[in-house]
Amino acid sequence: MSGVKRRSYKSNAREAQAAQTKARILNSAKNLFDSLGFEYVTIEKIAQGANVSIPTIYSLFQSKLGVLRALMDSALPKNQFEALVEESILEKSPKKRLSISAKIARQMYDAERLKMSIFRGVAVLAPELRELEKEREMRRYNRQEVTIKAMVKENSLIKELSADKARDILWALTGRDIYRMFVIEQGWTSDEYEEWLTQLLIVSLIKEK
């Protein structure tokens, strides 16, 4: 029994150490991307900033692009995102469900805000970075399928809209570019953006009774 406890303790210690190493690498990468720009940062510089070996970064992230992907994915904690998704799935009211979609967009982009300028700046420079943006957008598009399916099932969509078009509208209106234009460029508060987006989604997707 004591041997089992020791193994469990060692396993937990290794997991904690690995998490700390990942956090140091991501923090080093963010600081370097901010100060130098993505294209001028190397794995070697990230390793030096995090005080880890180069092979450690490759084993955890495979590439500099993998580091950027993890950095963007770490913006909104997974449990926080999944809680909102679960709330949306369980919600019976189409209006409230769309308000949750607006909340997810707001919280995701609020969390990404400090990292968004990095991502937008590099996406236009290299094909692999455009692919990363495409990958993230396709993932977001796929996740929104459940919301549109629920609306089709309950017959709450505007009758002129097909499920595909409704999904396209939901995906486009909840995109980060609209958040960037209103919140970052025009100085809207996040609350104002979320409230406006909620009302726009309702008007654009839900049929009048």
Backbone as CSV, one residue per row, in Angstrom:
resi,resn,N_x,N_y,N_z,CA_x,CA_y,CA_z,C_x,C_y,C_z
1,MET,0.824,-1.204,0.000,0.000,0.000,0.000,0.857,1.252,0.000
2,SER,1.926,1.246,0.832,2.801,2.411,0.894,3.484,2.651,-0.438
3,GLY,3.788,1.543,-1.156,4.411,1.679,-2.472,3.479,2.371,-3.448
4,VAL,2.178,2.050,-3.367,1.188,2.680,-4.228,1.117,4.171,-3.957
5,LYS,1.122,4.546,-2.685,1.069,5.960,-2.314,2.277,6.712,-2.841
6,ARG,3.466,6.090,-2.727,4.681,6.758,-3.215,4.616,6.961,-4.724
7,ARG,4.126,5.937,-5.446,4.021,6.066,-6.899,3.026,7.162,-7.279
8,SER,1.908,7.221,-6.537,0.896,8.237,-6.798,1.456,9.631,-6.544
9,TYR,2.217,9.755,-5.467,2.814,11.043,-5.124,3.796,11.471,-6.207
10,LYS,4.624,10.516,-6.657,5.601,10.837,-7.694,4.915,11.222,-8.996
11,SER,3.826,10.513,-9.323,3.083,10.814,-10.542,2.482,12.216,-10.484
12,ASN,1.885,12.555,-9.342,1.303,13.886,-9.173,2.378,14.965,-9.248
13,ALA,3.528,14.665,-8.668,4.627,15.629,-8.692,5.122,15.851,-10.115
14,ARG,5.203,14.764,-10.890,5.644,14.898,-12.283,4.649,15.709,-13.096
15,GLU,3.353,15.469,-12.870,2.321,16.205,-13.602,2.380,17.690,-13.261
16,ALA,2.577,17.995,-11.989,2.666,19.394,-11.573,3.889,20.061,-12.190
17,GLN,4.992,19.330,-12.216,6.220,19.864,-12.794,6.048,20.103,-14.301
18,ALA,5.389,19.169,-14.986,5.147,19.318,-16.417,4.268,20.536,-16.701
19,ALA,3.246,20.731,-15.862,2.357,21.878,-16.035,3.115,23.189,-15.835
20,GLN,3.993,23.222,-14.846,4.800,24.411,-14.608,5.745,24.682,-15.768
21,THR,6.316,23.615,-16.327,7.219,23.771,-17.474,6.471,24.341,-18.671
22,LYS,5.282,23.796,-18.951,4.475,24.304,-20.060,4.140,25.775,-19.850
23,ALA,3.770,26.134,-18.623,3.403,27.516,-18.330,4.595,28.450,-18.551
24,ARG,5.792,28.027,-18.143,6.982,28.854,-18.344,7.273,29.042,-19.831
25,ILE,7.108,27.980,-20.595,7.365,28.051,-22.041,6.376,29.003,-22.707
26,LEU,5.101,28.878,-22.365,4.089,29.736,-22.969,4.280,31.193,-22.565
27,ASN,4.670,31.425,-21.331,4.912,32.792,-20.873,6.117,33.391,-21.595
28,SER,7.168,32.597,-21.747,8.345,33.051,-22.478,7.988,33.372,-23.928
29,ALA,7.215,32.494,-24.559,6.824,32.699,-25.951,5.983,33.958,-26.112
30,LYS,5.019,34.160,-25.218,4.168,35.342,-25.322,4.998,36.620,-25.219
31,ASN,5.903,36.662,-24.250,6.731,37.850,-24.078,7.592,38.118,-25.309
32,LEU,8.139,37.052,-25.889,8.985,37.204,-27.076,8.164,37.590,-28.301
33,PHE,6.996,36.969,-28.477,6.138,37.331,-29.607,5.733,38.801,-29.518
34,ASP,5.439,39.260,-28.283,5.067,40.656,-28.065,6.207,41.599,-28.440
35,SER,7.408,41.289,-27.976,8.530,42.218,-28.114,9.237,42.142,-29.464
36,LEU,9.298,40.949,-30.051,10.069,40.768,-31.280,9.219,40.534,-32.526
37,GLY,8.015,40.013,-32.330,7.206,39.576,-33.463,7.446,38.098,-33.717
38,PHE,6.384,37.405,-34.119,6.440,35.956,-34.256,7.570,35.493,-35.171
39,GLU,7.744,36.175,-36.294,8.697,35.692,-37.291,10.148,35.765,-36.829
40,TYR,10.424,36.598,-35.819,11.801,36.765,-35.351,12.113,35.934,-34.103
41,VAL,11.130,35.216,-33.621,11.330,34.377,-32.428,11.717,32.968,-32.866
42,THR,12.692,32.404,-32.200,13.114,31.033,-32.471,12.816,30.145,-31.270
43,ILE,12.814,28.857,-31.514,12.655,27.906,-30.412,13.772,28.097,-29.398
44,GLU,14.971,28.379,-29.895,16.111,28.591,-28.989,15.855,29.747,-28.029
45,LYS,15.294,30.853,-28.546,15.025,32.009,-27.691,13.931,31.689,-26.671
46,ILE,12.909,30.948,-27.115,11.847,30.560,-26.177,12.417,29.681,-25.069
47,ALA,13.288,28.751,-25.450,13.906,27.849,-24.472,14.745,28.620,-23.463
48,GLN,15.507,29.586,-23.954,16.332,30.392,-23.044,15.462,31.174,-22.065
49,GLY,14.373,31.764,-22.572,13.489,32.548,-21.713,12.770,31.716,-20.672
50,ALA,12.504,30.454,-21.018,11.793,29.567,-20.091,12.742,28.739,-19.239
51,ASN,14.037,28.821,-19.536,15.049,28.039,-18.826,14.783,26.538,-18.950
52,VAL,14.519,26.120,-20.200,14.315,24.705,-20.486,15.170,24.343,-21.700
53,SER,15.278,23.059,-21.968,16.049,22.625,-23.124,15.203,22.735,-24.396
54,ILE,15.870,22.850,-25.520,15.175,22.903,-26.810,14.363,21.625,-27.057
55,PRO,14.929,20.429,-26.801,14.139,19.201,-26.998,12.858,19.161,-26.165
56,THR,12.879,19.794,-24.989,11.669,19.825,-24.154,10.543,20.536,-24.877
57,ILE,10.852,21.644,-25.529,9.816,22.385,-26.253,9.293,21.556,-27.422
58,TYR,10.200,20.919,-28.154,9.762,20.098,-29.281,8.916,18.911,-28.818
59,SER,9.260,18.347,-27.684,8.496,17.187,-27.192,7.096,17.590,-26.743
60,LEU,6.941,18.815,-26.256,5.652,19.275,-25.759,4.784,19.915,-26.838
61,PHE,5.425,20.626,-27.788,4.658,21.429,-28.742,4.979,21.140,-30.216
62,GLN,5.998,20.369,-30.483,6.394,19.948,-31.834,7.041,21.056,-32.680
63,SER,6.602,22.312,-32.519,7.108,23.383,-33.368,6.766,24.734,-32.749
64,LYS,7.292,25.792,-33.366,6.935,27.138,-32.914,5.455,27.402,-33.152
65,LEU,4.933,26.889,-34.253,3.503,27.014,-34.526,2.684,26.296,-33.462
66,GLY,3.183,25.152,-33.003,2.505,24.425,-31.936,2.473,25.219,-30.651
67,VAL,3.550,25.975,-30.388,3.584,26.845,-29.206,2.516,27.923,-29.334
68,LEU,2.419,28.531,-30.521,1.414,29.575,-30.735,0.011,29.012,-30.594
69,ARG,-0.220,27.820,-31.139,-1.538,27.186,-31.026,-1.903,26.986,-29.554
70,ALA,-0.971,26.481,-28.771,-1.230,26.250,-27.349,-1.450,27.564,-26.615
71,LEU,-0.726,28.589,-27.015,-0.865,29.899,-26.386,-2.267,30.456,-26.617
72,MET,-2.777,30.325,-27.832,-4.121,30.801,-28.128,-5.177,29.952,-27.430
73,ASP,-4.964,28.633,-27.416,-5.942,27.739,-26.796,-5.998,27.896,-25.283
74,SER,-4.923,28.401,-24.698,-4.877,28.535,-23.236,-5.562,29.806,-22.743
75,ALA,-5.988,30.670,-23.667,-6.549,31.957,-23.256,-7.768,31.785,-22.357
76,LEU,-8.759,30.989,-22.815,-9.958,30.739,-22.016,-9.848,29.357,-21.391
77,PRO,-9.840,29.271,-20.060,-9.718,27.962,-19.409,-10.745,26.968,-19.938
78,LYS,-10.305,25.731,-20.164,-11.158,24.713,-20.768,-12.418,24.476,-19.955
79,ASN,-12.314,24.423,-18.625,-13.501,24.144,-17.809,-14.519,25.279,-17.887
80,GLN,-14.030,26.513,-18.025,-14.936,27.658,-18.155,-15.686,27.603,-19.482
81,PHE,-14.973,27.277,-20.554,-15.599,27.166,-21.872,-16.609,26.024,-21.894
82,GLU,-16.223,24.866,-21.367,-17.106,23.700,-21.397,-18.363,23.919,-20.562
83,ALA,-18.253,24.691,-19.487,-19.426,24.992,-18.665,-20.440,25.817,-19.456
84,LEU,-19.962,26.765,-20.255,-20.858,27.577,-21.081,-21.505,26.737,-22.179
85,VAL,-20.716,25.861,-22.789,-21.258,24.979,-23.826,-22.345,24.078,-23.246
86,GLU,-22.093,23.516,-22.072,-23.074,22.641,-21.422,-24.342,23.418,-21.084
87,GLU,-24.167,24.651,-20.631,-25.324,25.497,-20.325,-26.163,25.737,-21.586
88,SER,-25.491,25.956,-22.708,-26.181,26.181,-23.969,-26.951,24.931,-24.406
89,ILE,-26.345,23.770,-24.253,-26.987,22.514,-24.654,-28.257,22.263,-23.837
90,LEU,-28.211,22.595,-22.556,-29.345,22.319,-21.668,-30.442,23.376,-21.765
91,GLU,-30.115,24.546,-22.300,-31.080,25.644,-22.362,-32.221,25.347,-23.347
92,LYS,-33.456,25.612,-22.929,-34.626,25.334,-23.766,-35.077,26.554,-24.576
93,SER,-34.793,27.738,-24.097,-35.218,28.953,-24.778,-34.232,29.315,-25.889
94,PRO,-34.703,29.467,-27.146,-33.785,29.826,-28.228,-33.115,31.183,-28.016
95,LYS,-33.832,32.135,-27.439,-33.239,33.447,-27.197,-32.129,33.357,-26.159
96,LYS,-32.387,32.624,-25.098,-31.360,32.480,-24.066,-30.167,31.685,-24.600
97,ARG,-30.452,30.718,-25.477,-29.367,29.925,-26.062,-28.451,30.811,-26.902
98,LEU,-29.040,31.720,-27.665,-28.236,32.637,-28.471,-27.495,33.645,-27.592
99,SER,-28.104,33.988,-26.455,-27.405,34.895,-25.542,-26.161,34.219,-24.973
100,ILE,-26.231,32.901,-24.808,-25.057,32.151,-24.343,-23.995,32.115,-25.441
101,SER,-24.412,32.007,-26.697,-23.458,32.068,-27.809,-22.714,33.393,-27.796
102,ALA,-23.446,34.484,-27.529,-22.811,35.801,-27.438,-21.863,35.869,-26.248
103,LYS,-22.264,35.259,-25.153,-21.414,35.247,-23.961,-20.135,34.461,-24.203
104,ILE,-20.251,33.324,-24.897,-19.067,32.527,-25.221,-18.103,33.348,-26.059
105,ALA,-18.629,34.042,-27.087,-17.778,34.873,-27.943,-17.101,35.961,-27.122
106,ARG,-17.870,36.629,-26.273,-17.318,37.718,-25.458,-16.212,37.213,-24.537
107,GLN,-16.476,36.117,-23.831,-15.484,35.620,-22.882,-14.241,35.093,-23.592
108,MET,-14.433,34.453,-24.742,-13.302,33.935,-25.494,-12.405,35.072,-25.980
109,TYR,-13.010,36.122,-26.536,-12.217,37.208,-27.099,-11.674,38.139,-26.024
110,ASP,-12.401,38.272,-24.924,-11.825,39.000,-23.781,-10.546,38.308,-23.319
111,ALA,-10.615,36.973,-23.235,-9.459,36.213,-22.762,-8.303,36.284,-23.751
112,GLU,-8.631,36.332,-25.040,-7.604,36.379,-26.081,-7.050,37.780,-26.312
113,ARG,-7.675,38.776,-25.707,-7.427,40.168,-26.111,-5.942,40.537,-26.143
114,LEU,-5.206,40.160,-25.115,-3.787,40.492,-25.076,-2.991,39.727,-26.126
115,LYS,-3.536,38.605,-26.568,-2.819,37.774,-27.528,-3.313,37.986,-28.957
116,MET,-4.452,38.687,-29.092,-5.062,38.811,-30.400,-4.171,39.549,-31.388
117,SER,-3.481,40.604,-30.946,-2.640,41.368,-31.857,-1.497,40.513,-32.390
118,ILE,-1.007,39.603,-31.577,0.040,38.683,-32.030,-0.515,37.813,-33.144
119,PHE,-1.674,37.231,-32.881,-2.243,36.277,-33.826,-2.600,36.947,-35.142
120,ARG,-3.232,38.111,-35.098,-3.618,38.795,-36.327,-2.388,39.265,-37.093
121,GLY,-1.362,39.662,-36.370,-0.161,40.154,-37.030,0.576,39.091,-37.806
122,VAL,0.554,37.860,-37.322,1.321,36.808,-37.983,0.497,36.056,-39.017
123,ALA,-0.836,36.107,-38.910,-1.659,35.278,-39.784,-1.505,35.643,-41.259
124,VAL,-1.116,36.887,-41.537,-1.011,37.315,-42.927,0.371,37.055,-43.512
125,LEU,1.316,36.599,-42.709,2.699,36.514,-43.157,3.093,35.151,-43.693
126,ALA,2.526,34.101,-43.175,2.991,32.777,-43.551,1.810,31.840,-43.773
127,PRO,1.899,30.968,-44.793,0.797,30.043,-45.086,0.418,29.161,-43.903
128,GLU,1.435,28.702,-43.127,1.111,27.814,-42.013,0.308,28.532,-40.933
129,LEU,0.511,29.854,-40.822,-0.251,30.606,-39.831,-1.676,30.865,-40.311
130,ARG,-1.830,31.037,-41.588,-3.191,31.134,-42.133,-3.923,29.811,-41.932
131,GLU,-3.186,28.717,-42.045,-3.787,27.406,-41.812,-4.226,27.255,-40.354
132,LEU,-3.433,27.805,-39.442,-3.801,27.749,-38.029,-5.078,28.539,-37.777
133,GLU,-5.187,29.716,-38.375,-6.399,30.508,-38.250,-7.593,29.747,-38.829
134,LYS,-7.396,29.125,-39.984,-8.463,28.348,-40.616,-8.878,27.184,-39.733
135,GLU,-7.904,26.526,-39.128,-8.167,25.392,-38.229,-9.011,25.820,-37.039
136,ARG,-8.661,26.947,-36.437,-9.398,27.440,-35.271,-10.824,27.851,-35.642
137,GLU,-10.974,28.484,-36.807,-12.300,28.908,-37.234,-13.185,27.710,-37.582
138,MET,-12.612,26.695,-38.197,-13.389,25.495,-38.510,-13.837,24.797,-37.233
139,ARG,-12.992,24.778,-36.224,-13.356,24.180,-34.942,-14.521,24.950,-34.316
140,ARG,-14.466,26.272,-34.387,-15.544,27.097,-33.843,-16.840,26.852,-34.622
141,TYR,-16.734,26.761,-35.936,-17.895,26.510,-36.790,-18.537,25.164,-36.450
142,ASN,-17.719,24.150,-36.275,-18.240,22.817,-35.955,-18.930,22.798,-34.594
143,ARG,-18.386,23.521,-33.631,-18.971,23.534,-32.295,-20.351,24.177,-32.282
144,GLN,-20.609,25.072,-33.240,-21.884,25.789,-33.247,-23.018,24.987,-33.883
145,GLU,-22.691,23.824,-34.412,-23.706,22.995,-35.053,-24.822,22.629,-34.085
146,VAL,-24.480,22.351,-32.841,-25.477,21.909,-31.870,-26.536,22.989,-31.643
147,THR,-26.130,24.260,-31.662,-27.084,25.350,-31.459,-28.084,25.422,-32.604
148,ILE,-27.607,25.324,-33.834,-28.495,25.400,-34.991,-29.389,24.169,-35.068
149,LYS,-28.860,22.993,-34.765,-29.680,21.782,-34.768,-30.835,21.903,-33.786
150,ALA,-30.563,22.478,-32.622,-31.623,22.661,-31.626,-32.700,23.599,-32.152
151,MET,-32.282,24.653,-32.866,-33.245,25.608,-33.405,-34.085,24.981,-34.519
152,VAL,-33.475,24.132,-35.333,-34.219,23.426,-36.375,-35.252,22.494,-35.736
153,LYS,-34.832,21.785,-34.723,-35.715,20.824,-34.060,-36.921,21.501,-33.423
154,GLU,-36.700,22.677,-32.831,-37.798,23.371,-32.158,-38.542,24.321,-33.105
155,ASN,-38.088,24.384,-34.375,-38.726,25.216,-35.401,-38.720,26.701,-35.019
156,SER,-37.592,27.172,-34.523,-37.503,28.577,-34.118,-36.727,29.447,-35.107
157,LEU,-36.138,28.828,-36.141,-35.405,29.601,-37.140,-36.355,30.401,-38.028
158,ILE,-35.889,31.567,-38.485,-36.616,32.299,-39.518,-36.838,31.358,-40.695
159,LYS,-38.057,31.296,-41.202,-38.409,30.238,-42.152,-37.634,30.323,-43.466
160,GLU,-37.168,31.527,-43.832,-36.418,31.666,-45.074,-34.992,31.126,-44.953
161,LEU,-34.565,30.859,-43.747,-33.187,30.419,-43.516,-33.078,28.901,-43.516
162,SER,-32.131,28.398,-44.280,-31.782,26.984,-44.164,-30.877,26.813,-42.956
163,ALA,-30.719,25.591,-42.529,-29.835,25.325,-41.390,-28.403,25.740,-41.720
164,ASP,-27.978,25.499,-42.951,-26.610,25.854,-43.343,-26.389,27.361,-43.309
165,LYS,-27.351,28.117,-43.842,-27.209,29.571,-43.836,-27.261,30.125,-42.420
166,ALA,-28.129,29.562,-41.593,-28.225,30.004,-40.203,-26.908,29.762,-39.469
167,ARG,-26.303,28.633,-39.740,-25.022,28.314,-39.106,-23.931,29.259,-39.588
168,ASP,-23.964,29.598,-40.888,-22.999,30.554,-41.419,-23.144,31.916,-40.748
169,ILE,-24.389,32.347,-40.540,-24.643,33.641,-39.908,-24.153,33.638,-38.464
170,LEU,-24.464,32.577,-37.732,-24.017,32.476,-36.341,-22.496,32.516,-36.265
171,TRP,-21.839,31.784,-37.152,-20.373,31.745,-37.177,-19.790,33.118,-37.498
172,ALA,-20.346,33.798,-38.508,-19.804,35.092,-38.926,-19.992,36.166,-37.858
173,LEU,-21.197,36.229,-37.288,-21.486,37.294,-36.323,-20.739,37.114,-35.013
174,THR,-20.366,35.880,-34.681,-19.615,35.645,-33.441,-18.108,35.590,-33.691
175,GLY,-17.655,36.043,-34.856,-16.228,36.034,-35.178,-15.445,37.089,-34.424
176,ARG,-14.146,36.875,-34.322,-13.303,37.792,-33.553,-13.117,39.142,-34.243
177,ASP,-13.283,39.215,-35.569,-13.098,40.497,-36.246,-14.120,41.534,-35.794
178,ILE,-15.373,41.109,-35.607,-16.402,42.047,-35.143,-16.080,42.518,-33.726
179,TYR,-15.654,41.588,-32.870,-15.235,41.977,-31.511,-14.103,42.987,-31.588
180,ARG,-13.112,42.702,-32.433,-11.943,43.591,-32.545,-12.371,44.997,-32.987
181,MET,-13.242,45.080,-33.991,-13.641,46.387,-34.498,-14.386,47.212,-33.465
182,PHE,-15.300,46.566,-32.739,-16.104,47.306,-31.778,-15.375,47.562,-30.454
183,VAL,-14.823,46.503,-29.869,-14.245,46.616,-28.523,-12.861,47.242,-28.558
184,ILE,-12.015,46.783,-29.470,-10.634,47.268,-29.490,-10.499,48.564,-30.282
185,GLU,-11.074,48.588,-31.493,-10.911,49.761,-32.336,-11.819,50.924,-31.920
186,GLN,-13.079,50.634,-31.585,-14.043,51.694,-31.302,-14.291,51.918,-29.812
187,GLY,-13.703,51.087,-28.963,-13.770,51.339,-27.525,-15.051,50.935,-26.831
188,TRP,-15.849,50.062,-27.473,-17.024,49.538,-26.767,-16.571,48.742,-25.551
189,THR,-17.419,48.715,-24.528,-17.138,47.806,-23.426,-17.537,46.394,-23.848
190,SER,-16.992,45.408,-23.161,-17.353,44.020,-23.455,-18.830,43.764,-23.188
191,ASP,-19.386,44.437,-22.166,-20.819,44.295,-21.876,-21.661,44.825,-23.032
192,GLU,-21.254,45.983,-23.575,-21.990,46.565,-24.700,-21.936,45.641,-25.910
193,TYR,-20.759,45.081,-26.177,-20.602,44.153,-27.298,-21.487,42.919,-27.118
194,GLU,-21.472,42.330,-25.932,-22.263,41.122,-25.686,-23.756,41.399,-25.824
195,GLU,-24.208,42.522,-25.290,-25.635,42.863,-25.376,-26.046,43.101,-26.828
196,TRP,-25.216,43.843,-27.583,-25.509,44.105,-28.993,-25.523,42.803,-29.794
197,LEU,-24.543,41.950,-29.556,-24.451,40.697,-30.297,-25.642,39.794,-29.994
198,THR,-26.049,39.744,-28.748,-27.210,38.941,-28.374,-28.444,39.368,-29.159
199,GLN,-28.702,40.673,-29.179,-29.884,41.181,-29.877,-29.787,40.947,-31.382
200,LEU,-28.580,41.104,-31.951,-28.402,40.891,-33.376,-28.630,39.424,-33.750
201,LEU,-28.138,38.519,-32.944,-28.352,37.097,-33.206,-29.828,36.733,-33.144
202,ILE,-30.522,37.283,-32.178,-31.953,37.004,-32.030,-32.731,37.498,-33.249
203,VAL,-32.464,38.745,-33.668,-33.161,39.322,-34.812,-32.808,38.584,-36.104
204,SER,-31.564,38.133,-36.222,-31.091,37.521,-37.457,-31.506,36.073,-37.618
205,LEU,-31.799,35.387,-36.507,-32.011,33.932,-36.591,-33.379,33.453,-36.122
206,ILE,-33.999,34.159,-35.211,-35.245,33.646,-34.618,-36.458,34.275,-35.295
207,LYS,-37.395,33.439,-35.694,-38.592,33.952,-36.358,-39.527,34.604,-35.341
208,GLU,-40.254,35.605,-35.811,-41.221,36.283,-34.955,-42.440,35.381,-34.756
209,LYS,-42.979,35.423,-33.569,-44.180,34.617,-33.289,-45.454,35.424,-33.550
